[in-house]
């Protein structure tokens, strides 16, 4: 078979695979939105659930999702980036560093329910006087443990891609290693680091099992991080599987898709801004 023919066949296969993936995604989104759009209204977005979610809205779940996600990222991102900086910039390739990387990779494969059981036993029960028991703080600490491996691995790989010439030029101009890290390495690697953060957000915002054991699932509006709450994903599960209000569940799923889309657009906007900054 001629090379040109093989190339054309591969193009057709790849294009077909890509289009099929997009088509499946659009079909899923269209089905969910078509089932949920009927219940969407201002009242649905601003009212609290009634009759265990069969009536009312999802406002407490939206607030709980935002509070929980922001607190989780606020704790996980600095710690994960700091760990990646240590592994790439300050540590030597030895048995300890290899063990840390291996443990990090193992943690990323642990099922979420295991994190949930640990969070319940440690954060909810043992540290109840600190976290308030079932609370946003307990859920965020559990979520932090879940997404740390993703953030660390992506940040580490992003830092490794920074050209050595950038660092050497900064050091040659008299900058210290810390100044080079803050003003050269991290801004250049920021798009890749934010990719890890986006993946982490995607994991926790759609998770249910682990947070049923730590967040508490309250339908009341949380007023602090020590209050129990529920995320939109938890609300969808409870209204669909325990209450049986499928129309309300699909409407909540539509809102969740919109929230995820907004968070991803914000993250991509920040990433593009850093990309333009680092290319100057």
C-alpha angles and dihedrals in degrees: 000000000000118000091236091055091049090049092052092048091051091049091052092048093048094045090048091050092049094047091046091053092050091046093053091048092050091047092053093047092046092051094049095044093045090052094044106036093081094068097042115113141129089270091053090054097043105037132081122243118269130198091018092306100314089112137018126038145290104251096123090049091051091050091045091050093050095045093045095046095046093047092047093050092044089058101035102043099058092043093046094047091047090051091049091049090052093048094049106031109027109024129079123229100262140130094280094053092046089050091051091051092047091049091048091052090048092052091054089060097049112113114251093238089064089056088048093054091048091047091050094048096043111024100029100036110021097035096035092126089057104035099032093242112262100025146127088264093056091048093047092050089051091047090049090058090049097053101034093088091053094048094044094050095046093044091048093052091045092053091049090057093060106109113251089225090068092057094043092050091051092049091046090056090058102264118144122239091257092049090049090050094050100039103031116016102042097042090050092048095042097100090057092043091052089051088062090048090051091051089049092051090050091053099049099037092059097039120110115162099059094047096047083070097045113024095051099224097245116172091210122103110263115232099183141012089262093064123093115248144164131233125224090257090054091047091052092051095046096046093045103040105027103028100028095221097142095169091057090045092054091048090051089048089055090053090048091053089052092049092050091048092051093048092048092048090051092049092047090049091054090045092052091048091055090045091056090045094051092047093058 
